[in-house]
């Protein structure tokens, strides 16, 4: 299952969700920083239950995911390839993804029946930090809910 790293959880968590930005003013007034919104407390885990998601630092043509009716579909290669999983929720923030279909003929690292344990560890607006475990490997990645 070591190959899972490159497909399912390739982006490691590199920092908290939003990039700090500064507001530039054209006059001589002092520069003022934009306030970063705090992390949701408690996390808004229900955000994962439906929508379209991107990964930070991944263009949509490389990877995106849709979730509807407890079915998670990850699309690769401009949507030509996909891995479909059923989502079984343990509680609001913990769920298992069980692979039910993989049409990617060129990459057989993910197989029907593979089980991924997932936990939403933090949310902030439309950003979700997810902890993913498969076998003895653990990864963190950021999802951005775009729809």
NORRAZI-V827750 format. One record per pair of residues at least 6 apart in sequence whose C-alpha atoms are under 7 Angstrom apart, sorted by the first residue. I is the first residue (numbers start at 0). GAP is how many residues later the second one is. If there is no record, write none. Layout:
BEGIN
i	gap
I	GAP
I	GAP
END
This chain:
BEGIN
i	gap
0	108
2	106
3	105
3	106
8	130
8	132
10	130
11	127
11	128
11	129
12	127
12	128
12	129
16	110
19	16
20	12
20	13
21	10
21	11
21	12
22	8
22	9
22	10
22	11
23	7
24	6
37	86
38	83
38	84
38	85
39	83
39	84
42	79
42	80
43	79
44	47
44	48
44	75
45	46
48	18
48	19
48	21
49	17
49	18
50	15
50	16
50	17
50	94
50	96
51	13
51	14
51	15
51	93
51	94
51	95
52	11
52	12
52	13
52	90
52	91
52	92
52	93
53	6
53	9
53	10
53	11
53	89
53	90
53	91
54	87
54	88
54	89
55	86
55	87
55	88
60	15
60	16
60	17
60	18
61	14
61	15
61	16
62	11
62	12
62	13
63	10
63	11
64	7
64	8
64	9
64	10
65	6
65	7
65	8
66	6
69	16
69	17
70	13
70	14
70	15
70	16
71	12
71	13
71	14
71	15
72	9
72	10
72	11
72	12
73	8
73	9
73	10
74	6
74	7
74	8
75	6
80	22
80	23
81	20
81	21
81	22
82	18
82	19
82	20
83	15
83	16
83	17
83	18
84	12
84	13
84	14
84	15
84	16
85	11
85	12
85	13
85	14
86	8
86	9
86	10
86	11
87	7
87	8
87	9
88	6
88	7
92	26
92	27
93	24
93	25
93	26
94	22
94	23
94	24
95	19
95	20
95	21
95	22
96	18
96	19
96	20
97	15
97	16
97	17
97	18
98	12
98	13
98	14
98	15
98	16
99	12
99	13
100	11
101	9
101	10
115	16
115	17
115	18
116	15
116	16
116	17
117	12
117	13
117	14
117	15
118	11
118	12
118	13
119	8
119	9
119	10
119	11
120	8
120	9
120	10
121	6
121	7
122	6
125	18
125	19
126	15
126	16
126	17
126	18
127	14
127	15
127	16
128	11
128	12
128	13
128	14
129	10
129	11
129	12
130	8
130	9
130	10
131	6
131	7
131	8
132	6
END
